[in-house]
Amino acid sequence: MINRRYAFIFFILVTVSLLSACSEEADPDGDGKIKIIAAHNQTSPDNPYQTGMLKFKEVAEEKSDGSIEVEVHAGTIGTEESELVEKLQLGAADVVLVSPGFMTQTGIREVDLFSAPYLFNSYEHWLRVVDGEVGQQMAKIINEKSNNAFKLLGYWTAGVRHFYGKKPLESMDDLKGVSLRTQTSGVIGDFWEATGAIPSSISWGELYQGLQQDVVDASENAYPFFVQQSHHTTPNGKYITETAHDFTTRFLLINGEKFDNYSQEHQTIILEAAKASVEAERAATNKQDIDYKEKAIDEGAVVNEIDRQPFIELAKPIQNNFAEEIDAEQMLQAIRQLAEE
């Protein structure tokens, strides 16, 4: 009986000690205040990512009366998303923004479905997916497969991605042999290889020079991102073809273990700040999609449209094969059904 009593007391002491340690980690100074390091990989102060992160900071600090401090890093602790994911895992960052392609490097392959070319046929279709049951399902997958290392706070966009290069595209045949800066592996790489292009993995920070010096023939991205980096002013970025192959998804993530150790009040405020950041970032991106297209044209870029149907048909079997490979056929079907609403 005595041994059992001591064992029970020991269990209680260990539990209290662990809870205390967790509390100290979330609030190291014990003064009820926490500091959140929030980071994205874009360096331009005009980037929509910065707009979203600053809104997160504003709402979190305002609603907490200063008990939450948010330090925003715009490319200052990593210009590559892989760096940000690593920092989130190690605890060197608390909130980060990443794309599906880089999330797959953590072993969560399902997220790459959201980056499949021509998966979404409009911005409204994308909204129905990410803000509905499919988006909730993906958030659960991310959290469970990362063992709570990643908790999804919201879905941001990065605009509509188009092709830009040294020559305009009149048909898919024009892509044969073209060196294209894009993701080289996964469903994105498979699609562009199927078009006849040669995917290249040159880093974002080196892309302007790569386009300027003929290292790559072309790239693909949304207007706010490549125009802010002046890619359209290079010889190999002047001709923009509106392929609209991706209505993009970005994941706003927090370290789930840290989040669970915050007070209930702080958790609620962080979720409210995240919601506000989603609205601000999406609005900024949609506005800049229009504004930066006009800027590109004003500065000499040439924009043309193309028949997208051959690209859409090419993408469907690639989507099917990838969904089967990652056991996400039901999710793909649900996404396609939402296109018809």
BALOBA-1460 file (C-alpha; in Angstrom, 3 decimals):
// residues 341
<rec num="1" residu="m" x="0.000" y="0.000" z="0.000"/>
<rec num="2" residu="i" x="2.810" y="2.403" z="0.915"/>
<rec num="3" residu="n" x="4.665" y="1.638" z="-2.305"/>
<rec num="4" residu="r" x="1.543" y="2.326" z="-4.332"/>
<rec num="5" residu="r" x="1.017" y="5.606" z="-2.491"/>
<rec num="6" residu="y" x="4.601" y="6.721" z="-3.184"/>
<rec num="7" residu="a" x="4.255" y="5.672" z="-6.815"/>
<rec num="8" residu="f" x="1.103" y="7.762" z="-7.145"/>
<rec num="9" residu="i" x="2.757" y="10.788" z="-5.516"/>
<rec num="10" residu="f" x="5.780" y="10.379" z="-7.819"/>
<rec num="11" residu="f" x="3.447" y="10.269" z="-10.848"/>
<rec num="12" residu="i" x="1.753" y="13.508" z="-9.745"/>
<rec num="13" residu="l" x="5.100" y="15.239" z="-9.196"/>
<rec num="14" residu="v" x="6.403" y="14.194" z="-12.623"/>
<rec num="15" residu="t" x="3.187" y="15.361" z="-14.309"/>
<rec num="16" residu="v" x="3.296" y="18.746" z="-12.570"/>
<rec num="17" residu="s" x="6.960" y="19.083" z="-13.497"/>
<rec num="18" residu="l" x="6.251" y="18.365" z="-17.174"/>
<rec num="19" residu="l" x="3.337" y="20.785" z="-17.282"/>
<rec num="20" residu="s" x="5.468" y="23.422" z="-15.629"/>
<rec num="21" residu="a" x="8.245" y="22.873" z="-18.168"/>
<rec num="22" residu="c" x="5.768" y="23.224" z="-21.046"/>
<rec num="23" residu="s" x="4.396" y="26.413" z="-19.516"/>
<rec num="24" residu="e" x="7.885" y="27.827" z="-19.124"/>
<rec num="25" residu="e" x="8.687" y="27.032" z="-22.761"/>
<rec num="26" residu="a" x="5.590" y="28.907" z="-23.969"/>
<rec num="27" residu="d" x="6.195" y="31.756" z="-21.521"/>
<rec num="28" residu="p" x="9.936" y="31.656" z="-20.627"/>
<rec num="29" residu="d" x="9.870" y="34.815" z="-18.484"/>
<rec num="30" residu="g" x="6.784" y="33.768" z="-16.567"/>
<rec num="31" residu="d" x="5.174" y="37.188" z="-17.051"/>
<rec num="32" residu="g" x="2.237" y="36.067" z="-19.178"/>
<rec num="33" residu="k" x="3.850" y="37.384" z="-22.363"/>
<rec num="34" residu="i" x="4.911" y="35.419" z="-25.434"/>
<rec num="35" residu="k" x="6.948" y="36.290" z="-28.516"/>
<rec num="36" residu="i" x="6.111" y="34.845" z="-31.915"/>
<rec num="37" residu="i" x="8.631" y="34.761" z="-34.767"/>
<rec num="38" residu="a" x="6.616" y="34.923" z="-38.010"/>
<rec num="39" residu="a" x="8.437" y="34.488" z="-41.325"/>
<rec num="40" residu="h" x="7.984" y="34.244" z="-45.074"/>
<rec num="41" residu="n" x="10.526" y="34.012" z="-47.898"/>
<rec num="42" residu="q" x="9.727" y="37.131" z="-49.944"/>
<rec num="43" residu="t" x="11.998" y="40.157" z="-49.557"/>
<rec num="44" residu="s" x="9.866" y="42.863" z="-51.189"/>
<rec num="45" residu="p" x="8.046" y="45.075" z="-48.649"/>
<rec num="46" residu="d" x="5.173" y="45.367" z="-51.151"/>
<rec num="47" residu="n" x="4.622" y="41.622" z="-51.339"/>
<rec num="48" residu="p" x="1.164" y="40.324" z="-50.295"/>
<rec num="49" residu="y" x="2.863" y="37.940" z="-47.863"/>
<rec num="50" residu="q" x="4.159" y="40.942" z="-45.933"/>
<rec num="51" residu="t" x="0.675" y="42.462" z="-45.912"/>
<rec num="52" residu="g" x="-0.720" y="39.275" z="-44.418"/>
<rec num="53" residu="m" x="1.998" y="38.889" z="-41.805"/>
<rec num="54" residu="l" x="1.701" y="42.513" z="-40.695"/>
<rec num="55" residu="k" x="-2.051" y="42.057" z="-40.290"/>
<rec num="56" residu="f" x="-1.365" y="38.962" z="-38.159"/>
<rec num="57" residu="k" x="1.007" y="41.027" z="-36.020"/>
<rec num="58" residu="e" x="-1.430" y="43.948" z="-35.727"/>
<rec num="59" residu="v" x="-4.403" y="41.852" z="-34.615"/>
<rec num="60" residu="a" x="-2.421" y="39.577" z="-32.273"/>
<rec num="61" residu="e" x="-0.743" y="42.454" z="-30.469"/>
<rec num="62" residu="e" x="-3.887" y="44.599" z="-30.345"/>
<rec num="63" residu="k" x="-6.252" y="41.933" z="-29.046"/>
<rec num="64" residu="s" x="-3.727" y="40.698" z="-26.469"/>
<rec num="65" residu="d" x="-3.008" y="44.218" z="-25.157"/>
<rec num="66" residu="g" x="0.655" y="43.606" z="-25.879"/>
<rec num="67" residu="s" x="0.966" y="40.240" z="-24.122"/>
<rec num="68" residu="i" x="1.709" y="38.744" z="-27.552"/>
<rec num="69" residu="e" x="4.644" y="40.232" z="-29.453"/>
<rec num="70" residu="v" x="5.013" y="39.277" z="-33.113"/>
<rec num="71" residu="e" x="8.328" y="39.752" z="-34.913"/>
<rec num="72" residu="v" x="7.871" y="39.591" z="-38.694"/>
<rec num="73" residu="h" x="10.746" y="38.440" z="-40.931"/>
<rec num="74" residu="a" x="10.459" y="39.112" z="-44.682"/>
<rec num="75" residu="g" x="13.130" y="36.842" z="-46.122"/>
<rec num="76" residu="t" x="15.548" y="37.749" z="-43.321"/>
<rec num="77" residu="i" x="15.735" y="34.271" z="-41.758"/>
<rec num="78" residu="g" x="15.338" y="32.361" z="-45.002"/>
<rec num="79" residu="t" x="14.595" y="33.121" z="-48.656"/>
<rec num="80" residu="e" x="14.016" y="29.432" z="-49.357"/>
<rec num="81" residu="e" x="10.882" y="27.765" z="-48.001"/>
<rec num="82" residu="s" x="12.850" y="24.666" z="-47.023"/>
<rec num="83" residu="e" x="14.777" y="26.844" z="-44.568"/>
<rec num="84" residu="l" x="11.560" y="28.106" z="-43.015"/>
<rec num="85" residu="v" x="10.112" y="24.609" z="-42.619"/>
<rec num="86" residu="e" x="13.321" y="23.493" z="-40.927"/>
<rec num="87" residu="k" x="13.260" y="26.506" z="-38.586"/>
<rec num="88" residu="l" x="9.652" y="25.757" z="-37.667"/>
<rec num="89" residu="q" x="10.574" y="22.173" z="-36.810"/>
<rec num="90" residu="l" x="13.566" y="23.300" z="-34.741"/>
<rec num="91" residu="g" x="11.658" y="26.048" z="-32.932"/>
<rec num="92" residu="a" x="13.654" y="28.911" z="-34.462"/>
<rec num="93" residu="a" x="10.418" y="30.203" z="-36.009"/>
<rec num="94" residu="d" x="6.855" y="29.916" z="-34.735"/>
<rec num="95" residu="v" x="4.685" y="30.856" z="-37.718"/>
<rec num="96" residu="v" x="5.779" y="30.384" z="-41.346"/>
<rec num="97" residu="l" x="4.302" y="30.430" z="-44.828"/>
<rec num="98" residu="v" x="5.125" y="27.575" z="-47.204"/>
<rec num="99" residu="s" x="3.930" y="26.071" z="-50.478"/>
<rec num="100" residu="p" x="2.658" y="22.502" z="-50.970"/>
<rec num="101" residu="g" x="5.799" y="21.523" z="-52.887"/>
<rec num="102" residu="f" x="8.096" y="22.249" z="-49.971"/>
<rec num="103" residu="m" x="5.724" y="20.632" z="-47.483"/>
<rec num="104" residu="t" x="6.160" y="17.330" z="-49.311"/>
<rec num="105" residu="q" x="9.800" y="17.338" z="-48.215"/>
<rec num="106" residu="t" x="8.528" y="16.667" z="-44.689"/>
<rec num="107" residu="g" x="6.946" y="13.420" z="-45.886"/>
<rec num="108" residu="i" x="3.368" y="14.713" z="-46.144"/>
<rec num="109" residu="r" x="2.832" y="13.959" z="-49.821"/>
<rec num="110" residu="e" x="-0.921" y="14.594" z="-49.835"/>
<rec num="111" residu="v" x="-0.402" y="18.369" z="-49.747"/>
<rec num="112" residu="d" x="1.165" y="18.306" z="-53.215"/>
<rec num="113" residu="l" x="-2.267" y="17.544" z="-54.649"/>
<rec num="114" residu="f" x="-3.161" y="21.208" z="-54.086"/>
<rec num="115" residu="s" x="-0.311" y="22.256" z="-56.410"/>
<rec num="116" residu="a" x="-1.347" y="19.999" z="-59.296"/>
<rec num="117" residu="p" x="-1.625" y="22.109" z="-62.474"/>
<rec num="118" residu="y" x="-5.195" y="22.857" z="-63.579"/>
<rec num="119" residu="l" x="-6.671" y="21.330" z="-60.419"/>
<rec num="120" residu="f" x="-8.718" y="24.523" z="-59.941"/>
<rec num="121" residu="n" x="-10.593" y="26.209" z="-62.771"/>
<rec num="122" residu="s" x="-11.206" y="29.547" z="-61.021"/>
<rec num="123" residu="y" x="-10.492" y="31.494" z="-57.859"/>
<rec num="124" residu="e" x="-14.036" y="30.776" z="-56.680"/>
<rec num="125" residu="h" x="-13.442" y="27.047" z="-57.146"/>
<rec num="126" residu="w" x="-10.252" y="27.324" z="-55.096"/>
<rec num="127" residu="l" x="-12.146" y="29.124" z="-52.310"/>
<rec num="128" residu="r" x="-14.807" y="26.415" z="-52.159"/>
<rec num="129" residu="v" x="-12.079" y="23.801" z="-51.740"/>
<rec num="130" residu="v" x="-9.751" y="25.372" z="-49.180"/>
<rec num="131" residu="d" x="-12.496" y="27.035" z="-47.097"/>
<rec num="132" residu="g" x="-14.665" y="23.918" z="-47.062"/>
<rec num="133" residu="e" x="-14.523" y="20.289" z="-45.967"/>
<rec num="134" residu="v" x="-11.595" y="19.429" z="-48.251"/>
<rec num="135" residu="g" x="-9.508" y="22.181" z="-46.698"/>
<rec num="136" residu="q" x="-10.393" y="20.924" z="-43.223"/>
<rec num="137" residu="q" x="-9.430" y="17.395" z="-44.223"/>
<rec num="138" residu="m" x="-6.059" y="18.577" z="-45.521"/>
<rec num="139" residu="a" x="-5.421" y="20.520" z="-42.313"/>
<rec num="140" residu="k" x="-6.073" y="17.360" z="-40.300"/>
<rec num="141" residu="i" x="-3.673" y="15.354" z="-42.475"/>
<rec num="142" residu="i" x="-0.935" y="17.959" z="-42.025"/>
<rec num="143" residu="n" x="-1.335" y="17.989" z="-38.255"/>
<rec num="144" residu="e" x="-1.571" y="14.233" z="-37.776"/>
<rec num="145" residu="k" x="1.212" y="13.224" z="-40.169"/>
<rec num="146" residu="s" x="3.587" y="15.780" z="-38.660"/>
<rec num="147" residu="n" x="2.822" y="14.549" z="-35.127"/>
<rec num="148" residu="n" x="1.595" y="18.070" z="-34.302"/>
<rec num="149" residu="a" x="4.811" y="19.720" z="-35.468"/>
<rec num="150" residu="f" x="2.631" y="21.634" z="-37.953"/>
<rec num="151" residu="k" x="-0.794" y="23.106" z="-37.277"/>
<rec num="152" residu="l" x="-2.557" y="24.878" z="-40.129"/>
<rec num="153" residu="l" x="-3.700" y="28.405" z="-39.268"/>
<rec num="154" residu="g" x="-5.131" y="29.267" z="-42.673"/>
<rec num="155" residu="y" x="-4.860" y="29.090" z="-46.441"/>
<rec num="156" residu="w" x="-3.236" y="31.999" z="-48.233"/>
<rec num="157" residu="t" x="-3.034" y="32.415" z="-51.992"/>
<rec num="158" residu="a" x="-0.135" y="33.462" z="-54.176"/>
<rec num="159" residu="g" x="-2.192" y="34.514" z="-57.175"/>
<rec num="160" residu="v" x="-2.674" y="32.833" z="-60.534"/>
<rec num="161" residu="r" x="0.474" y="31.437" z="-62.093"/>
<rec num="162" residu="h" x="1.337" y="32.058" z="-65.748"/>
<rec num="163" residu="f" x="4.219" y="31.234" z="-68.094"/>
<rec num="164" residu="y" x="6.776" y="33.910" z="-68.999"/>
<rec num="165" residu="g" x="9.829" y="33.516" z="-71.220"/>
<rec num="166" residu="k" x="11.946" y="34.628" z="-74.154"/>
<rec num="167" residu="k" x="9.143" y="33.790" z="-76.598"/>
<rec num="168" residu="p" x="5.337" y="33.747" z="-76.333"/>
<rec num="169" residu="l" x="3.493" y="30.419" z="-76.365"/>
<rec num="170" residu="e" x="1.112" y="29.964" z="-79.246"/>
<rec num="171" residu="s" x="0.562" y="26.266" z="-78.532"/>
<rec num="172" residu="m" x="1.918" y="23.542" z="-76.289"/>
<rec num="173" residu="d" x="4.415" y="22.585" z="-78.996"/>
<rec num="174" residu="d" x="6.294" y="25.815" z="-78.275"/>
<rec num="175" residu="l" x="7.361" y="24.362" z="-74.910"/>
<rec num="176" residu="k" x="9.443" y="21.561" z="-76.396"/>
<rec num="177" residu="g" x="13.044" y="21.856" z="-75.223"/>
<rec num="178" residu="v" x="12.369" y="25.036" z="-73.211"/>
<rec num="179" residu="s" x="14.376" y="25.294" z="-69.999"/>
<rec num="180" residu="l" x="11.712" y="26.281" z="-67.460"/>
<rec num="181" residu="r" x="12.323" y="27.313" z="-63.866"/>
<rec num="182" residu="t" x="9.738" y="25.393" z="-61.860"/>
<rec num="183" residu="q" x="9.476" y="22.575" z="-59.348"/>
<rec num="184" residu="t" x="11.421" y="19.660" z="-60.795"/>
<rec num="185" residu="s" x="9.833" y="16.801" z="-58.867"/>
<rec num="186" residu="g" x="6.345" y="15.745" z="-57.907"/>
<rec num="187" residu="v" x="3.161" y="16.442" z="-59.793"/>
<rec num="188" residu="i" x="4.341" y="19.869" z="-61.029"/>
<rec num="189" residu="g" x="7.532" y="18.492" z="-62.529"/>
<rec num="190" residu="d" x="5.597" y="15.612" z="-64.130"/>
<rec num="191" residu="f" x="3.199" y="18.033" z="-65.816"/>
<rec num="192" residu="w" x="5.824" y="20.316" z="-67.305"/>
<rec num="193" residu="e" x="7.900" y="17.378" z="-68.520"/>
<rec num="194" residu="a" x="4.776" y="16.075" z="-70.259"/>
<rec num="195" residu="t" x="4.453" y="19.389" z="-72.129"/>
<rec num="196" residu="g" x="7.979" y="18.909" z="-73.498"/>
<rec num="197" residu="a" x="9.631" y="21.536" z="-71.281"/>
<rec num="198" residu="i" x="12.774" y="20.882" z="-69.256"/>
<rec num="199" residu="p" x="12.149" y="21.786" z="-65.579"/>
<rec num="200" residu="s" x="14.997" y="23.606" z="-63.832"/>
<rec num="201" residu="s" x="15.314" y="24.130" z="-60.074"/>
<rec num="202" residu="i" x="17.229" y="27.433" z="-60.035"/>
<rec num="203" residu="s" x="16.471" y="29.216" z="-56.744"/>
<rec num="204" residu="w" x="14.066" y="32.143" z="-56.590"/>
<rec num="205" residu="g" x="16.783" y="34.508" z="-55.393"/>
<rec num="206" residu="e" x="18.959" y="33.676" z="-58.423"/>
<rec num="207" residu="l" x="16.183" y="33.668" z="-61.010"/>
<rec num="208" residu="y" x="16.459" y="37.294" z="-62.181"/>
<rec num="209" residu="q" x="20.117" y="36.730" z="-63.030"/>
<rec num="210" residu="g" x="19.275" y="33.377" z="-64.583"/>
<rec num="211" residu="l" x="16.731" y="34.967" z="-66.915"/>
<rec num="212" residu="q" x="19.077" y="37.858" z="-67.656"/>
<rec num="213" residu="q" x="22.027" y="35.626" z="-68.504"/>
<rec num="214" residu="d" x="20.176" y="32.911" z="-70.433"/>
<rec num="215" residu="v" x="20.651" y="30.258" z="-67.745"/>
<rec num="216" residu="v" x="16.951" y="29.409" z="-68.152"/>
<rec num="217" residu="d" x="14.628" y="30.215" z="-71.044"/>
<rec num="218" residu="a" x="11.524" y="30.837" z="-68.992"/>
<rec num="219" residu="s" x="9.730" y="30.618" z="-65.664"/>
<rec num="220" residu="e" x="6.195" y="30.592" z="-64.272"/>
<rec num="221" residu="n" x="4.624" y="32.535" z="-61.447"/>
<rec num="222" residu="a" x="1.918" y="35.057" z="-60.572"/>
<rec num="223" residu="y" x="2.110" y="38.733" z="-61.550"/>
<rec num="224" residu="p" x="2.695" y="40.173" z="-58.046"/>
<rec num="225" residu="f" x="5.727" y="37.951" z="-57.526"/>
<rec num="226" residu="f" x="7.635" y="38.016" z="-60.807"/>
<rec num="227" residu="v" x="6.874" y="41.663" z="-61.620"/>
<rec num="228" residu="q" x="8.043" y="42.841" z="-58.188"/>
<rec num="229" residu="q" x="11.320" y="41.045" z="-58.926"/>
<rec num="230" residu="s" x="11.513" y="42.698" z="-62.399"/>
<rec num="231" residu="h" x="11.657" y="39.361" z="-64.214"/>
<rec num="232" residu="h" x="9.526" y="40.874" z="-66.995"/>
<rec num="233" residu="t" x="12.330" y="43.326" z="-67.796"/>
<rec num="234" residu="t" x="14.803" y="40.543" z="-68.682"/>
<rec num="235" residu="p" x="15.222" y="39.142" z="-72.207"/>
<rec num="236" residu="n" x="13.905" y="35.762" z="-71.053"/>
<rec num="237" residu="g" x="10.956" y="37.112" z="-69.081"/>
<rec num="238" residu="k" x="9.453" y="39.621" z="-71.475"/>
<rec num="239" residu="y" x="6.753" y="37.436" z="-73.061"/>
<rec num="240" residu="i" x="3.933" y="36.459" z="-70.707"/>
<rec num="241" residu="t" x="1.444" y="33.790" z="-71.756"/>
<rec num="242" residu="e" x="-1.592" y="33.557" z="-69.497"/>
<rec num="243" residu="t" x="-1.694" y="29.812" z="-68.973"/>
<rec num="244" residu="a" x="-3.415" y="30.177" z="-65.562"/>
<rec num="245" residu="h" x="-2.180" y="26.705" z="-64.691"/>
<rec num="246" residu="d" x="-2.320" y="27.165" z="-60.935"/>
<rec num="247" residu="f" x="-4.637" y="29.029" z="-58.572"/>
<rec num="248" residu="t" x="-2.084" y="28.762" z="-55.839"/>
<rec num="249" residu="t" x="-2.296" y="27.548" z="-52.269"/>
<rec num="250" residu="r" x="0.007" y="28.539" z="-49.439"/>
<rec num="251" residu="f" x="-0.080" y="27.128" z="-45.912"/>
<rec num="252" residu="l" x="0.156" y="29.407" z="-42.884"/>
<rec num="253" residu="l" x="1.602" y="27.093" z="-40.239"/>
<rec num="254" residu="i" x="2.364" y="27.276" z="-36.549"/>
<rec num="255" residu="n" x="4.299" y="24.791" z="-34.442"/>
<rec num="256" residu="g" x="1.441" y="22.727" z="-33.020"/>
<rec num="257" residu="e" x="3.240" y="21.715" z="-29.862"/>
<rec num="258" residu="k" x="4.021" y="25.321" z="-28.987"/>
<rec num="259" residu="f" x="0.470" y="26.368" z="-29.821"/>
<rec num="260" residu="d" x="-0.943" y="23.766" z="-27.417"/>
<rec num="261" residu="n" x="1.234" y="25.165" z="-24.623"/>
<rec num="262" residu="y" x="-0.099" y="28.696" z="-24.993"/>
<rec num="263" residu="s" x="-2.930" y="29.825" z="-22.732"/>
<rec num="264" residu="q" x="-6.485" y="29.395" z="-23.994"/>
<rec num="265" residu="e" x="-6.745" y="33.164" z="-24.351"/>
<rec num="266" residu="h" x="-3.596" y="33.387" z="-26.441"/>
<rec num="267" residu="q" x="-4.694" y="30.463" z="-28.627"/>
<rec num="268" residu="t" x="-7.984" y="32.215" z="-29.379"/>
<rec num="269" residu="i" x="-6.226" y="35.468" z="-30.236"/>
<rec num="270" residu="i" x="-3.718" y="33.718" z="-32.512"/>
<rec num="271" residu="l" x="-6.563" y="32.048" z="-34.428"/>
<rec num="272" residu="e" x="-8.355" y="35.408" z="-34.778"/>
<rec num="273" residu="a" x="-5.138" y="37.041" z="-36.006"/>
<rec num="274" residu="a" x="-4.636" y="34.210" z="-38.498"/>
<rec num="275" residu="k" x="-8.168" y="34.663" z="-39.861"/>
<rec num="276" residu="a" x="-7.572" y="38.389" z="-40.315"/>
<rec num="277" residu="s" x="-4.256" y="37.694" z="-42.065"/>
<rec num="278" residu="v" x="-5.956" y="35.315" z="-44.503"/>
<rec num="279" residu="e" x="-8.464" y="37.995" z="-45.509"/>
<rec num="280" residu="a" x="-5.784" y="40.696" z="-45.825"/>
<rec num="281" residu="e" x="-3.360" y="38.581" z="-47.844"/>
<rec num="282" residu="r" x="-5.977" y="37.311" z="-50.266"/>
<rec num="283" residu="a" x="-7.316" y="40.828" z="-50.875"/>
<rec num="284" residu="a" x="-3.802" y="42.200" z="-51.434"/>
<rec num="285" residu="t" x="-2.901" y="39.416" z="-53.851"/>
<rec num="286" residu="n" x="-6.074" y="39.759" z="-55.910"/>
<rec num="287" residu="k" x="-5.570" y="43.511" z="-56.217"/>
<rec num="288" residu="q" x="-1.908" y="43.139" z="-57.132"/>
<rec num="289" residu="d" x="-2.727" y="40.509" z="-59.769"/>
<rec num="290" residu="i" x="-4.446" y="43.325" z="-61.665"/>
<rec num="291" residu="d" x="-2.083" y="46.154" z="-60.759"/>
<rec num="292" residu="y" x="1.132" y="44.317" z="-61.594"/>
<rec num="293" residu="k" x="-0.165" y="43.021" z="-64.899"/>
<rec num="294" residu="e" x="-0.735" y="46.650" z="-65.906"/>
<rec num="295" residu="k" x="2.723" y="47.575" z="-64.607"/>
<rec num="296" residu="a" x="4.355" y="44.786" z="-66.628"/>
<rec num="297" residu="i" x="2.633" y="45.959" z="-69.827"/>
<rec num="298" residu="d" x="3.529" y="49.585" z="-69.148"/>
<rec num="299" residu="e" x="7.172" y="48.546" z="-68.792"/>
<rec num="300" residu="g" x="7.321" y="46.702" z="-72.107"/>
<rec num="301" residu="a" x="6.160" y="43.177" z="-71.359"/>
<rec num="302" residu="v" x="4.018" y="41.480" z="-73.990"/>
<rec num="303" residu="v" x="0.973" y="39.519" z="-72.782"/>
<rec num="304" residu="n" x="-0.914" y="36.956" z="-74.827"/>
<rec num="305" residu="e" x="-3.633" y="34.389" z="-74.179"/>
<rec num="306" residu="i" x="-3.616" y="30.756" z="-75.231"/>
<rec num="307" residu="d" x="-6.093" y="27.926" z="-75.681"/>
<rec num="308" residu="r" x="-5.798" y="26.208" z="-72.292"/>
<rec num="309" residu="q" x="-7.892" y="23.149" z="-73.141"/>
<rec num="310" residu="p" x="-4.968" y="21.008" z="-74.424"/>
<rec num="311" residu="f" x="-3.094" y="21.777" z="-71.180"/>
<rec num="312" residu="i" x="-6.153" y="20.904" z="-69.080"/>
<rec num="313" residu="e" x="-6.582" y="17.579" z="-70.879"/>
<rec num="314" residu="l" x="-2.901" y="16.779" z="-70.439"/>
<rec num="315" residu="a" x="-3.137" y="17.495" z="-66.711"/>
<rec num="316" residu="k" x="-6.097" y="15.211" z="-65.918"/>
<rec num="317" residu="p" x="-4.353" y="11.806" z="-66.175"/>
<rec num="318" residu="i" x="-1.356" y="13.227" z="-64.319"/>
<rec num="319" residu="q" x="-3.696" y="14.299" z="-61.518"/>
<rec num="320" residu="n" x="-5.331" y="10.853" z="-61.541"/>
<rec num="321" residu="n" x="-2.039" y="8.989" z="-61.336"/>
<rec num="322" residu="f" x="-0.708" y="11.188" z="-58.564"/>
<rec num="323" residu="a" x="-3.915" y="10.940" z="-56.515"/>
<rec num="324" residu="e" x="-3.788" y="7.140" z="-56.804"/>
<rec num="325" residu="e" x="-0.130" y="7.121" z="-55.797"/>
<rec num="326" residu="i" x="-0.801" y="9.068" z="-52.594"/>
<rec num="327" residu="d" x="-4.181" y="7.438" z="-51.882"/>
<rec num="328" residu="a" x="-6.127" y="10.677" z="-52.411"/>
<rec num="329" residu="e" x="-8.596" y="9.655" z="-55.122"/>
<rec num="330" residu="q" x="-11.609" y="10.637" z="-53.000"/>
<rec num="331" residu="m" x="-10.149" y="14.060" z="-52.284"/>
<rec num="332" residu="l" x="-9.462" y="14.639" z="-55.977"/>
<rec num="333" residu="q" x="-13.021" y="13.647" z="-56.842"/>
<rec num="334" residu="a" x="-14.391" y="16.000" z="-54.185"/>
<rec num="335" residu="i" x="-12.312" y="18.852" z="-55.604"/>
<rec num="336" residu="r" x="-13.585" y="18.167" z="-59.122"/>
<rec num="337" residu="q" x="-17.195" y="18.067" z="-57.925"/>
<rec num="338" residu="l" x="-16.771" y="21.479" z="-56.297"/>
<rec num="339" residu="a" x="-15.809" y="22.910" z="-59.705"/>
<rec num="340" residu="e" x="-19.350" y="22.277" z="-60.911"/>
<rec num="341" residu="e" x="-21.156" y="24.262" z="-58.193"/>
